């Protein structure tokens, strides 16, 4: 594999499902989101840019931005990673994870950079 292909593979979006279909429906009900807001939220959590979301949903970039702002306001977050983290916290709460497990899975360091820990990093002595 050439270096250019390796870089492209490294920069491509990961094929990972953090929130399943049933959980997305619960999120939509919990935050009283419109169908379009939920579609936009799913794509934001998938790492797509406003431009990519615009193309995928055949709507204007300005409309995507309006939906993203509405989502921020609805769930009381300030940025895109905040959307994902809020939805993950809700999802963990809905399946009955303990507070300790949630803290192990989602940690925020002193510089306020969010990190999602891998399972092998959980429950290690700090």
Backbone atoms as SQL, in Angstrom:
CREATE TABLE atoms (id INTEGER PRIMARY KEY, chain TEXT, resi INTEGER, resn TEXT, atom TEXT, x REAL, y REAL, z REAL);
INSERT INTO atoms VALUES
  (1, 'A', 1, 'UNK', 'N', 0.857, -1.179, 0.000),
  (2, 'A', 1, 'UNK', 'CA', 0.000, 0.000, 0.000),
  (3, 'A', 1, 'UNK', 'C', 0.895, 1.231, 0.000),
  (4, 'A', 2, 'UNK', 'N', 0.567, 2.190, -0.841),
  (5, 'A', 2, 'UNK', 'CA', 1.365, 3.403, -0.909),
  (6, 'A', 2, 'UNK', 'C', 1.084, 4.286, 0.296),
  (7, 'A', 3, 'UNK', 'N', 2.003, 5.231, 0.541),
  (8, 'A', 3, 'UNK', 'CA', 1.837, 6.139, 1.676),
  (9, 'A', 3, 'UNK', 'C', 0.567, 6.970, 1.532),
  (10, 'A', 4, 'UNK', 'N', 0.235, 7.380, 0.312),
  (11, 'A', 4, 'UNK', 'CA', -0.971, 8.172, 0.075),
  (12, 'A', 4, 'UNK', 'C', -2.227, 7.373, 0.449),
  (13, 'A', 5, 'UNK', 'N', -2.277, 6.086, 0.083),
  (14, 'A', 5, 'UNK', 'CA', -3.416, 5.234, 0.434),
  (15, 'A', 5, 'UNK', 'C', -3.491, 5.002, 1.932),
  (16, 'A', 6, 'UNK', 'N', -2.338, 4.846, 2.585),
  (17, 'A', 6, 'UNK', 'CA', -2.318, 4.664, 4.036),
  (18, 'A', 6, 'UNK', 'C', -2.882, 5.894, 4.733),
  (19, 'A', 7, 'UNK', 'N', -2.485, 7.089, 4.281),
  (20, 'A', 7, 'UNK', 'CA', -3.008, 8.324, 4.865),
  (21, 'A', 7, 'UNK', 'C', -4.509, 8.424, 4.661),
  (22, 'A', 8, 'UNK', 'N', -4.983, 8.063, 3.488),
  (23, 'A', 8, 'UNK', 'CA', -6.415, 8.125, 3.202),
  (24, 'A', 8, 'UNK', 'C', -7.167, 7.162, 4.114),
  (25, 'A', 9, 'UNK', 'N', -6.637, 5.932, 4.312),
  (26, 'A', 9, 'UNK', 'CA', -7.272, 4.965, 5.205),
  (27, 'A', 9, 'UNK', 'C', -7.294, 5.480, 6.636),
  (28, 'A', 10, 'UNK', 'N', -6.216, 6.084, 7.081),
  (29, 'A', 10, 'UNK', 'CA', -6.115, 6.607, 8.438),
  (30, 'A', 10, 'UNK', 'C', -7.123, 7.726, 8.665),
  (31, 'A', 11, 'UNK', 'N', -7.333, 8.562, 7.652),
  (32, 'A', 11, 'UNK', 'CA', -8.211, 9.715, 7.784),
  (33, 'A', 11, 'UNK', 'C', -9.670, 9.398, 7.488),
  (34, 'A', 12, 'UNK', 'N', -9.964, 8.202, 7.004),
  (35, 'A', 12, 'UNK', 'CA', -11.356, 7.871, 6.688),
  (36, 'A', 12, 'UNK', 'C', -12.159, 7.690, 7.976),
  (37, 'A', 13, 'UNK', 'N', -13.467, 7.834, 7.846),
  (38, 'A', 13, 'UNK', 'CA', -14.336, 7.702, 9.008),
  (39, 'A', 13, 'UNK', 'C', -14.381, 6.253, 9.452),
  (40, 'A', 14, 'UNK', 'N', -14.316, 6.020, 10.760),
  (41, 'A', 14, 'UNK', 'CA', -14.327, 4.643, 11.257),
  (42, 'A', 14, 'UNK', 'C', -15.709, 4.013, 11.066),
  (43, 'A', 15, 'UNK', 'N', -15.722, 2.724, 10.890),
  (44, 'A', 15, 'UNK', 'CA', -16.975, 1.984, 10.756),
  (45, 'A', 15, 'UNK', 'C', -17.322, 1.399, 12.118),
  (46, 'A', 16, 'UNK', 'N', -17.881, 2.253, 12.984),
  (47, 'A', 16, 'UNK', 'CA', -18.181, 1.866, 14.362),
  (48, 'A', 16, 'UNK', 'C', -19.604, 2.306, 14.680),
  (49, 'A', 17, 'UNK', 'N', -20.349, 1.456, 15.387),
  (50, 'A', 17, 'UNK', 'CA', -21.684, 1.821, 15.831),
  (51, 'A', 17, 'UNK', 'C', -21.652, 1.995, 17.341),
  (52, 'A', 18, 'UNK', 'N', -21.792, 3.238, 17.798),
  (53, 'A', 18, 'UNK', 'CA', -21.824, 3.516, 19.227),
  (54, 'A', 18, 'UNK', 'C', -23.252, 3.521, 19.763),
  (55, 'A', 19, 'UNK', 'N', -24.198, 3.891, 18.899),
  (56, 'A', 19, 'UNK', 'CA', -25.602, 4.008, 19.294),
  (57, 'A', 19, 'UNK', 'C', -26.433, 3.245, 18.273),
  (58, 'A', 20, 'UNK', 'N', -27.213, 2.270, 18.747),
  (59, 'A', 20, 'UNK', 'CA', -27.999, 1.459, 17.813),
  (60, 'A', 20, 'UNK', 'C', -29.332, 2.123, 17.471),
  (61, 'A', 21, 'UNK', 'N', -30.071, 1.515, 16.575),
  (62, 'A', 21, 'UNK', 'CA', -31.331, 2.092, 16.063),
  (63, 'A', 21, 'UNK', 'C', -32.342, 2.342, 17.187),
  (64, 'A', 22, 'UNK', 'N', -32.509, 1.387, 18.055),
  (65, 'A', 22, 'UNK', 'CA', -33.460, 1.533, 19.164),
  (66, 'A', 22, 'UNK', 'C', -33.059, 2.694, 20.078),
  (67, 'A', 23, 'UNK', 'N', -31.769, 2.821, 20.332),
  (68, 'A', 23, 'UNK', 'CA', -31.271, 3.909, 21.172),
  (69, 'A', 23, 'UNK', 'C', -31.498, 5.264, 20.504),
  (70, 'A', 24, 'UNK', 'N', -31.330, 5.341, 19.171),
  (71, 'A', 24, 'UNK', 'CA', -31.579, 6.593, 18.465),
  (72, 'A', 24, 'UNK', 'C', -33.040, 7.006, 18.608),
  (73, 'A', 25, 'UNK', 'N', -33.945, 6.049, 18.532),
  (74, 'A', 25, 'UNK', 'CA', -35.362, 6.368, 18.701),
  (75, 'A', 25, 'UNK', 'C', -35.627, 6.904, 20.108),
  (76, 'A', 26, 'UNK', 'N', -34.985, 6.304, 21.107),
  (77, 'A', 26, 'UNK', 'CA', -35.123, 6.785, 22.485),
  (78, 'A', 26, 'UNK', 'C', -34.566, 8.195, 22.638),
  (79, 'A', 27, 'UNK', 'N', -33.445, 8.454, 22.013),
  (80, 'A', 27, 'UNK', 'CA', -32.837, 9.790, 22.057),
  (81, 'A', 27, 'UNK', 'C', -33.788, 10.811, 21.443),
  (82, 'A', 28, 'UNK', 'N', -34.365, 10.475, 20.301),
  (83, 'A', 28, 'UNK', 'CA', -35.298, 11.376, 19.641),
  (84, 'A', 28, 'UNK', 'C', -36.480, 11.721, 20.524),
  (85, 'A', 29, 'UNK', 'N', -37.024, 10.710, 21.219),
  (86, 'A', 29, 'UNK', 'CA', -38.153, 10.956, 22.123),
  (87, 'A', 29, 'UNK', 'C', -37.716, 11.749, 23.342),
  (88, 'A', 30, 'UNK', 'N', -36.578, 11.385, 23.930),
  (89, 'A', 30, 'UNK', 'CA', -36.100, 12.032, 25.150),
  (90, 'A', 30, 'UNK', 'C', -35.886, 13.531, 24.951),
  (91, 'A', 31, 'UNK', 'N', -35.309, 13.907, 23.825),
  (92, 'A', 31, 'UNK', 'CA', -34.979, 15.305, 23.564),
  (93, 'A', 31, 'UNK', 'C', -36.007, 15.993, 22.658),
  (94, 'A', 32, 'UNK', 'N', -37.126, 15.301, 22.388),
  (95, 'A', 32, 'UNK', 'CA', -38.215, 15.871, 21.604),
  (96, 'A', 32, 'UNK', 'C', -37.702, 16.456, 20.274),
  (97, 'A', 33, 'UNK', 'N', -36.923, 15.657, 19.570),
  (98, 'A', 33, 'UNK', 'CA', -36.304, 16.102, 18.324),
  (99, 'A', 33, 'UNK', 'C', -37.212, 15.806, 17.134),
  (100, 'A', 34, 'UNK', 'N', -37.148, 16.680, 16.150),
  (101, 'A', 34, 'UNK', 'CA', -37.861, 16.420, 14.902),
  (102, 'A', 34, 'UNK', 'C', -37.135, 15.309, 14.153),
  (103, 'A', 35, 'UNK', 'N', -37.822, 14.745, 13.170),
  (104, 'A', 35, 'UNK', 'CA', -37.204, 13.685, 12.360),
  (105, 'A', 35, 'UNK', 'C', -35.925, 14.195, 11.700),
  (106, 'A', 36, 'UNK', 'N', -35.961, 15.407, 11.165),
  (107, 'A', 36, 'UNK', 'CA', -34.793, 15.964, 10.483),
  (108, 'A', 36, 'UNK', 'C', -33.667, 16.234, 11.475),
  (109, 'A', 37, 'UNK', 'N', -33.986, 16.767, 12.663),
  (110, 'A', 37, 'UNK', 'CA', -32.946, 17.004, 13.673),
  (111, 'A', 37, 'UNK', 'C', -32.275, 15.693, 14.056),
  (112, 'A', 38, 'UNK', 'N', -33.058, 14.632, 14.181),
  (113, 'A', 38, 'UNK', 'CA', -32.483, 13.337, 14.526),
  (114, 'A', 38, 'UNK', 'C', -31.579, 12.830, 13.403),
  (115, 'A', 39, 'UNK', 'N', -31.992, 13.018, 12.159),
  (116, 'A', 39, 'UNK', 'CA', -31.145, 12.630, 11.026),
  (117, 'A', 39, 'UNK', 'C', -29.827, 13.397, 11.061),
  (118, 'A', 40, 'UNK', 'N', -29.906, 14.700, 11.287),
  (119, 'A', 40, 'UNK', 'CA', -28.702, 15.530, 11.342),
  (120, 'A', 40, 'UNK', 'C', -27.824, 15.107, 12.523),
  (121, 'A', 41, 'UNK', 'N', -28.431, 14.877, 13.679),
  (122, 'A', 41, 'UNK', 'CA', -27.671, 14.472, 14.867),
  (123, 'A', 41, 'UNK', 'C', -26.917, 13.169, 14.619),
  (124, 'A', 42, 'UNK', 'N', -27.570, 12.223, 13.979),
  (125, 'A', 42, 'UNK', 'CA', -26.917, 10.938, 13.680),
  (126, 'A', 42, 'UNK', 'C', -25.696, 11.145, 12.790),
  (127, 'A', 43, 'UNK', 'N', -25.830, 12.011, 11.795),
  (128, 'A', 43, 'UNK', 'CA', -24.720, 12.258, 10.879),
  (129, 'A', 43, 'UNK', 'C', -23.606, 13.047, 11.560),
  (130, 'A', 44, 'UNK', 'N', -23.971, 13.998, 12.419),
  (131, 'A', 44, 'UNK', 'CA', -22.961, 14.728, 13.201),
  (132, 'A', 44, 'UNK', 'C', -22.181, 13.739, 14.056),
  (133, 'A', 45, 'UNK', 'N', -22.885, 12.841, 14.730),
  (134, 'A', 45, 'UNK', 'CA', -22.220, 11.843, 15.590),
  (135, 'A', 45, 'UNK', 'C', -21.395, 10.859, 14.774),
  (136, 'A', 46, 'UNK', 'N', -21.713, 10.732, 13.497),
  (137, 'A', 46, 'UNK', 'CA', -20.924, 9.889, 12.604),
  (138, 'A', 46, 'UNK', 'C', -19.692, 10.585, 12.062),
  (139, 'A', 47, 'UNK', 'N', -19.510, 11.862, 12.448),
  (140, 'A', 47, 'UNK', 'CA', -18.308, 12.586, 12.057),
  (141, 'A', 47, 'UNK', 'C', -18.412, 13.360, 10.755),
  (142, 'A', 48, 'UNK', 'N', -19.610, 13.468, 10.189),
  (143, 'A', 48, 'UNK', 'CA', -19.753, 14.188, 8.937),
  (144, 'A', 48, 'UNK', 'C', -19.730, 15.700, 9.157),
  (145, 'A', 49, 'UNK', 'N', -19.188, 16.411, 8.180),
  (146, 'A', 49, 'UNK', 'CA', -19.157, 17.878, 8.211),
  (147, 'A', 49, 'UNK', 'C', -20.527, 18.408, 7.781),
  (148, 'A', 50, 'UNK', 'N', -20.746, 19.697, 7.997),
  (149, 'A', 50, 'UNK', 'CA', -21.998, 20.314, 7.546),
  (150, 'A', 50, 'UNK', 'C', -22.190, 20.130, 6.049),
  (151, 'A', 51, 'UNK', 'N', -21.107, 20.258, 5.289),
  (152, 'A', 51, 'UNK', 'CA', -21.187, 20.123, 3.842),
  (153, 'A', 51, 'UNK', 'C', -21.572, 18.691, 3.451),
  (154, 'A', 52, 'UNK', 'N', -20.978, 17.706, 4.124),
  (155, 'A', 52, 'UNK', 'CA', -21.309, 16.309, 3.836),
  (156, 'A', 52, 'UNK', 'C', -22.760, 15.998, 4.195),
  (157, 'A', 53, 'UNK', 'N', -23.215, 16.533, 5.327),
  (158, 'A', 53, 'UNK', 'CA', -24.604, 16.330, 5.747),
  (159, 'A', 53, 'UNK', 'C', -25.542, 16.971, 4.732),
  (160, 'A', 54, 'UNK', 'N', -25.192, 18.164, 4.279),
  (161, 'A', 54, 'UNK', 'CA', -25.982, 18.882, 3.281),
  (162, 'A', 54, 'UNK', 'C', -26.150, 18.036, 2.015),
  (163, 'A', 55, 'UNK', 'N', -25.072, 17.468, 1.548),
  (164, 'A', 55, 'UNK', 'CA', -25.127, 16.628, 0.348),
  (165, 'A', 55, 'UNK', 'C', -25.952, 15.371, 0.588),
  (166, 'A', 56, 'UNK', 'N', -25.735, 14.725, 1.715),
  (167, 'A', 56, 'UNK', 'CA', -26.411, 13.461, 2.016),
  (168, 'A', 56, 'UNK', 'C', -27.925, 13.638, 2.148),
  (169, 'A', 57, 'UNK', 'N', -28.358, 14.756, 2.760),
  (170, 'A', 57, 'UNK', 'CA', -29.784, 14.988, 2.986),
  (171, 'A', 57, 'UNK', 'C', -30.424, 15.884, 1.929),
  (172, 'A', 58, 'UNK', 'N', -29.623, 16.336, 0.969),
  (173, 'A', 58, 'UNK', 'CA', -30.100, 17.233, -0.099),
  (174, 'A', 58, 'UNK', 'C', -30.773, 18.490, 0.454),
  (175, 'A', 59, 'UNK', 'N', -30.080, 19.114, 1.407),
  (176, 'A', 59, 'UNK', 'CA', -30.536, 20.385, 1.968),
  (177, 'A', 59, 'UNK', 'C', -29.364, 21.357, 1.947),
  (178, 'A', 60, 'UNK', 'N', -29.638, 22.628, 2.146),
  (179, 'A', 60, 'UNK', 'CA', -28.583, 23.639, 2.111),
  (180, 'A', 60, 'UNK', 'C', -27.726, 23.569, 3.378),
  (181, 'A', 61, 'UNK', 'N', -26.477, 23.997, 3.246),
  (182, 'A', 61, 'UNK', 'CA', -25.559, 24.018, 4.384),
  (183, 'A', 61, 'UNK', 'C', -26.126, 24.902, 5.499),
  (184, 'A', 62, 'UNK', 'N', -26.737, 26.022, 5.128),
  (185, 'A', 62, 'UNK', 'CA', -27.336, 26.911, 6.125),
  (186, 'A', 62, 'UNK', 'C', -28.434, 26.223, 6.918),
  (187, 'A', 63, 'UNK', 'N', -29.184, 25.355, 6.258),
  (188, 'A', 63, 'UNK', 'CA', -30.242, 24.595, 6.940),
  (189, 'A', 63, 'UNK', 'C', -29.626, 23.592, 7.907),
  (190, 'A', 64, 'UNK', 'N', -28.534, 22.954, 7.498),
  (191, 'A', 64, 'UNK', 'CA', -27.822, 22.025, 8.390),
  (192, 'A', 64, 'UNK', 'C', -27.359, 22.777, 9.633),
  (193, 'A', 65, 'UNK', 'N', -26.748, 23.947, 9.427),
  (194, 'A', 65, 'UNK', 'CA', -26.255, 24.740, 10.556),
  (195, 'A', 65, 'UNK', 'C', -27.387, 25.113, 11.499),
  (196, 'A', 66, 'UNK', 'N', -28.553, 25.448, 10.946),
  (197, 'A', 66, 'UNK', 'CA', -29.714, 25.792, 11.784),
  (198, 'A', 66, 'UNK', 'C', -30.146, 24.575, 12.609),
  (199, 'A', 67, 'UNK', 'N', -30.165, 23.405, 11.989),
  (200, 'A', 67, 'UNK', 'CA', -30.533, 22.186, 12.720),
  (201, 'A', 67, 'UNK', 'C', -29.515, 21.897, 13.832),
  (202, 'A', 68, 'UNK', 'N', -28.234, 22.045, 13.526),
  (203, 'A', 68, 'UNK', 'CA', -27.191, 21.790, 14.525),
  (204, 'A', 68, 'UNK', 'C', -27.345, 22.756, 15.698),
  (205, 'A', 69, 'UNK', 'N', -27.595, 24.033, 15.427),
  (206, 'A', 69, 'UNK', 'CA', -27.821, 25.011, 16.513),
  (207, 'A', 69, 'UNK', 'C', -29.035, 24.617, 17.362),
  (208, 'A', 70, 'UNK', 'N', -30.099, 24.172, 16.703),
  (209, 'A', 70, 'UNK', 'CA', -31.289, 23.738, 17.434),
  (210, 'A', 70, 'UNK', 'C', -30.981, 22.535, 18.323),
  (211, 'A', 71, 'UNK', 'N', -30.166, 21.630, 17.818),
  (212, 'A', 71, 'UNK', 'CA', -29.780, 20.452, 18.604),
  (213, 'A', 71, 'UNK', 'C', -28.954, 20.891, 19.816),
  (214, 'A', 72, 'UNK', 'N', -27.989, 21.801, 19.612),
  (215, 'A', 72, 'UNK', 'CA', -27.195, 22.325, 20.730),
  (216, 'A', 72, 'UNK', 'C', -28.118, 22.872, 21.813),
  (217, 'A', 73, 'UNK', 'N', -29.071, 23.674, 21.404),
  (218, 'A', 73, 'UNK', 'CA', -29.980, 24.311, 22.355),
  (219, 'A', 73, 'UNK', 'C', -30.869, 23.274, 23.055),
  (220, 'A', 74, 'UNK', 'N', -31.361, 22.330, 22.294),
  (221, 'A', 74, 'UNK', 'CA', -32.255, 21.308, 22.835),
  (222, 'A', 74, 'UNK', 'C', -31.595, 20.455, 23.917),
  (223, 'A', 75, 'UNK', 'N', -30.332, 20.094, 23.681),
  (224, 'A', 75, 'UNK', 'CA', -29.662, 19.205, 24.640),
  (225, 'A', 75, 'UNK', 'C', -28.647, 19.937, 25.515),
  (226, 'A', 76, 'UNK', 'N', -28.568, 21.251, 25.351),
  (227, 'A', 76, 'UNK', 'CA', -27.732, 22.097, 26.208),
  (228, 'A', 76, 'UNK', 'C', -26.244, 21.750, 26.139),
  (229, 'A', 77, 'UNK', 'N', -25.711, 21.753, 24.910),
  (230, 'A', 77, 'UNK', 'CA', -24.271, 21.539, 24.701),
  (231, 'A', 77, 'UNK', 'C', -23.734, 22.675, 23.839),
  (232, 'A', 78, 'UNK', 'N', -22.409, 22.763, 23.745),
  (233, 'A', 78, 'UNK', 'CA', -21.765, 23.864, 23.032),
  (234, 'A', 78, 'UNK', 'C', -21.103, 23.461, 21.720),
  (235, 'A', 79, 'UNK', 'N', -20.915, 22.153, 21.493),
  (236, 'A', 79, 'UNK', 'CA', -20.191, 21.746, 20.293),
  (237, 'A', 79, 'UNK', 'C', -20.593, 20.339, 19.862),
  (238, 'A', 80, 'UNK', 'N', -20.042, 19.906, 18.738),
  (239, 'A', 80, 'UNK', 'CA', -20.419, 18.630, 18.136),
  (240, 'A', 80, 'UNK', 'C', -20.042, 17.438, 19.013),
  (241, 'A', 81, 'UNK', 'N', -18.877, 17.478, 19.620),
  (242, 'A', 81, 'UNK', 'CA', -18.497, 16.369, 20.497),
  (243, 'A', 81, 'UNK', 'C', -19.431, 16.320, 21.701),
  (244, 'A', 82, 'UNK', 'N', -19.924, 17.474, 22.134),
  (245, 'A', 82, 'UNK', 'CA', -20.891, 17.522, 23.226),
  (246, 'A', 82, 'UNK', 'C', -22.170, 16.779, 22.888),
  (247, 'A', 83, 'UNK', 'N', -22.581, 16.851, 21.616),
  (248, 'A', 83, 'UNK', 'CA', -23.768, 16.107, 21.182),
  (249, 'A', 83, 'UNK', 'C', -23.544, 14.616, 21.390),
  (250, 'A', 84, 'UNK', 'N', -22.430, 14.111, 20.875),
  (251, 'A', 84, 'UNK', 'CA', -22.131, 12.689, 20.997),
  (252, 'A', 84, 'UNK', 'C', -22.030, 12.275, 22.459),
  (253, 'A', 85, 'UNK', 'N', -21.303, 13.047, 23.261),
  (254, 'A', 85, 'UNK', 'CA', -21.126, 12.681, 24.665),
  (255, 'A', 85, 'UNK', 'C', -22.451, 12.687, 25.427),
  (256, 'A', 86, 'UNK', 'N', -23.295, 13.661, 25.157),
  (257, 'A', 86, 'UNK', 'CA', -24.608, 13.716, 25.818),
  (258, 'A', 86, 'UNK', 'C', -25.450, 12.503, 25.442),
  (259, 'A', 87, 'UNK', 'N', -25.437, 12.143, 24.168),
  (260, 'A', 87, 'UNK', 'CA', -26.209, 10.988, 23.725),
  (261, 'A', 87, 'UNK', 'C', -25.652, 9.696, 24.313),
  (262, 'A', 88, 'UNK', 'N', -24.324, 9.586, 24.412),
  (263, 'A', 88, 'UNK', 'CA', -23.733, 8.398, 25.023),
  (264, 'A', 88, 'UNK', 'C', -24.093, 8.310, 26.507),
  (265, 'A', 89, 'UNK', 'N', -24.044, 9.436, 27.202),
  (266, 'A', 89, 'UNK', 'CA', -24.438, 9.428, 28.621),
  (267, 'A', 89, 'UNK', 'C', -25.888, 8.990, 28.774),
  (268, 'A', 90, 'UNK', 'N', -26.772, 9.522, 27.938),
  (269, 'A', 90, 'UNK', 'CA', -28.179, 9.130, 27.989),
  (270, 'A', 90, 'UNK', 'C', -28.326, 7.642, 27.696),
  (271, 'A', 91, 'UNK', 'N', -27.615, 7.158, 26.684),
  (272, 'A', 91, 'UNK', 'CA', -27.690, 5.751, 26.301),
  (273, 'A', 91, 'UNK', 'C', -27.214, 4.850, 27.436),
  (274, 'A', 92, 'UNK', 'N', -26.102, 5.213, 28.074),
  (275, 'A', 92, 'UNK', 'CA', -25.598, 4.409, 29.185),
  (276, 'A', 92, 'UNK', 'C', -26.580, 4.414, 30.342),
  (277, 'A', 93, 'UNK', 'N', -27.180, 5.561, 30.611),
  (278, 'A', 93, 'UNK', 'CA', -28.147, 5.665, 31.703),
  (279, 'A', 93, 'UNK', 'C', -29.371, 4.798, 31.414),
  (280, 'A', 94, 'UNK', 'N', -29.783, 4.762, 30.154),
  (281, 'A', 94, 'UNK', 'CA', -30.993, 4.017, 29.806),
  (282, 'A', 94, 'UNK', 'C', -30.791, 2.508, 29.877),
  (283, 'A', 95, 'UNK', 'N', -29.542, 2.040, 29.794),
  (284, 'A', 95, 'UNK', 'CA', -29.296, 0.602, 29.908),
  (285, 'A', 95, 'UNK', 'C', -28.828, 0.226, 31.302),
  (286, 'A', 96, 'UNK', 'N', -28.824, 1.180, 32.208),
  (287, 'A', 96, 'UNK', 'CA', -28.553, 0.884, 33.600),
  (288, 'A', 96, 'UNK', 'C', -27.092, 0.790, 33.984),
  (289, 'A', 97, 'UNK', 'N', -26.195, 1.455, 33.272),
  (290, 'A', 97, 'UNK', 'CA', -24.793, 1.472, 33.666),
  (291, 'A', 97, 'UNK', 'C', -24.648, 2.235, 34.980),
  (292, 'A', 98, 'UNK', 'N', -23.744, 1.792, 35.799),
  (293, 'A', 98, 'UNK', 'CA', -23.484, 2.503, 37.047),
  (294, 'A', 98, 'UNK', 'C', -22.762, 3.809, 36.760),
  (295, 'A', 99, 'UNK', 'N', -22.802, 4.733, 37.721),
  (296, 'A', 99, 'UNK', 'CA', -22.097, 6.008, 37.567),
  (297, 'A', 99, 'UNK', 'C', -20.606, 5.762, 37.385),
  (298, 'A', 100, 'UNK', 'N', -20.036, 4.794, 38.104),
  (299, 'A', 100, 'UNK', 'CA', -18.609, 4.483, 37.989),
  (300, 'A', 100, 'UNK', 'C', -18.282, 4.047, 36.564),
  (301, 'A', 101, 'UNK', 'N', -19.134, 3.205, 35.966),
  (302, 'A', 101, 'UNK', 'CA', -18.898, 2.755, 34.596),
  (303, 'A', 101, 'UNK', 'C', -18.940, 3.931, 33.637),
  (304, 'A', 102, 'UNK', 'N', -19.926, 4.825, 33.806),
  (305, 'A', 102, 'UNK', 'CA', -20.014, 5.998, 32.939),
  (306, 'A', 102, 'UNK', 'C', -18.763, 6.855, 33.061),
  (307, 'A', 103, 'UNK', 'N', -18.268, 7.022, 34.288),
  (308, 'A', 103, 'UNK', 'CA', -17.064, 7.830, 34.483),
  (309, 'A', 103, 'UNK', 'C', -15.862, 7.158, 33.843),
  (310, 'A', 104, 'UNK', 'N', -15.814, 5.836, 33.870),
  (311, 'A', 104, 'UNK', 'CA', -14.712, 5.117, 33.250),
  (312, 'A', 104, 'UNK', 'C', -14.762, 5.224, 31.735),
  (313, 'A', 105, 'UNK', 'N', -15.955, 5.215, 31.179),
  (314, 'A', 105, 'UNK', 'CA', -16.090, 5.225, 29.727),
  (315, 'A', 105, 'UNK', 'C', -15.877, 6.624, 29.165),
  (316, 'A', 106, 'UNK', 'N', -16.435, 7.630, 29.817),
  (317, 'A', 106, 'UNK', 'CA', -16.293, 8.998, 29.339),
  (318, 'A', 106, 'UNK', 'C', -15.541, 9.786, 30.390),
  (319, 'A', 107, 'UNK', 'N', -14.345, 10.218, 30.048),
  (320, 'A', 107, 'UNK', 'CA', -13.525, 10.975, 30.981),
  (321, 'A', 107, 'UNK', 'C', -13.134, 12.301, 30.350),
  (322, 'A', 108, 'UNK', 'N', -13.027, 13.308, 31.159),
  (323, 'A', 108, 'UNK', 'CA', -12.614, 14.623, 30.673),
  (324, 'A', 108, 'UNK', 'C', -11.381, 15.028, 31.459),
  (325, 'A', 109, 'UNK', 'N', -10.303, 15.344, 30.748),
  (326, 'A', 109, 'UNK', 'CA', -9.084, 15.708, 31.456),
  (327, 'A', 109, 'UNK', 'C', -9.129, 17.174, 31.875),
  (328, 'A', 110, 'UNK', 'N', -8.092, 17.643, 32.544),
  (329, 'A', 110, 'UNK', 'CA', -8.043, 18.996, 33.069),
  (330, 'A', 110, 'UNK', 'C', -8.090, 20.082, 32.020),
  (331, 'A', 111, 'UNK', 'N', -7.771, 19.763, 30.787),
  (332, 'A', 111, 'UNK', 'CA', -7.800, 20.750, 29.714),
  (333, 'A', 111, 'UNK', 'C', -9.147, 20.751, 28.997),
  (334, 'A', 112, 'UNK', 'N', -10.117, 20.018, 29.515),
  (335, 'A', 112, 'UNK', 'CA', -11.466, 19.933, 28.958),
  (336, 'A', 112, 'UNK', 'C', -11.496, 19.319, 27.567),
  (337, 'A', 113, 'UNK', 'N', -10.573, 18.430, 27.305),
  (338, 'A', 113, 'UNK', 'CA', -10.606, 17.671, 26.063),
  (339, 'A', 113, 'UNK', 'C', -11.292, 16.349, 26.382),
  (340, 'A', 114, 'UNK', 'N', -12.267, 15.977, 25.586),
  (341, 'A', 114, 'UNK', 'CA', -13.028, 14.766, 25.855),
  (342, 'A', 114, 'UNK', 'C', -12.319, 13.551, 25.262),
  (343, 'A', 115, 'UNK', 'N', -12.370, 12.465, 25.983),
  (344, 'A', 115, 'UNK', 'CA', -11.786, 11.212, 25.536),
  (345, 'A', 115, 'UNK', 'C', -12.767, 10.093, 25.827),
  (346, 'A', 116, 'UNK', 'N', -12.943, 9.195, 24.881),
  (347, 'A', 116, 'UNK', 'CA', -13.721, 7.995, 25.133),
  (348, 'A', 116, 'UNK', 'C', -12.711, 6.876, 25.286),
  (349, 'A', 117, 'UNK', 'N', -12.733, 6.238, 26.436),
  (350, 'A', 117, 'UNK', 'CA', -11.750, 5.220, 26.727),
  (351, 'A', 117, 'UNK', 'C', -12.126, 3.896, 26.076),
  (352, 'A', 118, 'UNK', 'N', -11.105, 3.154, 25.651),
  (353, 'A', 118, 'UNK', 'CA', -11.320, 1.815, 25.119),
  (354, 'A', 118, 'UNK', 'C', -11.628, 0.877, 26.282),
  (355, 'A', 119, 'UNK', 'N', -12.323, -0.237, 26.011),
  (356, 'A', 119, 'UNK', 'CA', -12.643, -1.167, 27.092),
  (357, 'A', 119, 'UNK', 'C', -11.421, -1.649, 27.869),
  (358, 'A', 120, 'UNK', 'N', -10.265, -1.823, 27.189),
  (359, 'A', 120, 'UNK', 'CA', -9.071, -2.286, 27.880),
  (360, 'A', 120, 'UNK', 'C', -8.494, -1.229, 28.814),
  (361, 'A', 121, 'UNK', 'N', -8.943, 0.017, 28.694),
  (362, 'A', 121, 'UNK', 'CA', -8.473, 1.089, 29.571),
  (363, 'A', 121, 'UNK', 'C', -9.358, 1.239, 30.809),
  (364, 'A', 122, 'UNK', 'N', -10.507, 0.597, 30.805),
  (365, 'A', 122, 'UNK', 'CA', -11.446, 0.748, 31.912),
  (366, 'A', 122, 'UNK', 'C', -10.946, 0.034, 33.150),
  (367, 'A', 123, 'UNK', 'N', -11.301, 0.567, 34.289),
  (368, 'A', 123, 'UNK', 'CA', -11.045, -0.025, 35.598),
  (369, 'A', 123, 'UNK', 'C', -9.579, -0.222, 35.908),
  (370, 'A', 124, 'UNK', 'N', -8.692, 0.527, 35.225),
  (371, 'A', 124, 'UNK', 'CA', -7.280, 0.483, 35.563),
  (372, 'A', 124, 'UNK', 'C', -7.037, 1.428, 36.719),
  (373, 'A', 125, 'UNK', 'N', -6.088, 1.102, 37.539),
  (374, 'A', 125, 'UNK', 'CA', -5.719, 1.983, 38.631),
  (375, 'A', 125, 'UNK', 'C', -5.146, 3.260, 38.069),
  (376, 'A', 126, 'UNK', 'N', -5.527, 4.381, 38.646),
  (377, 'A', 126, 'UNK', 'CA', -5.037, 5.662, 38.151),
  (378, 'A', 126, 'UNK', 'C', -3.953, 6.189, 39.051);
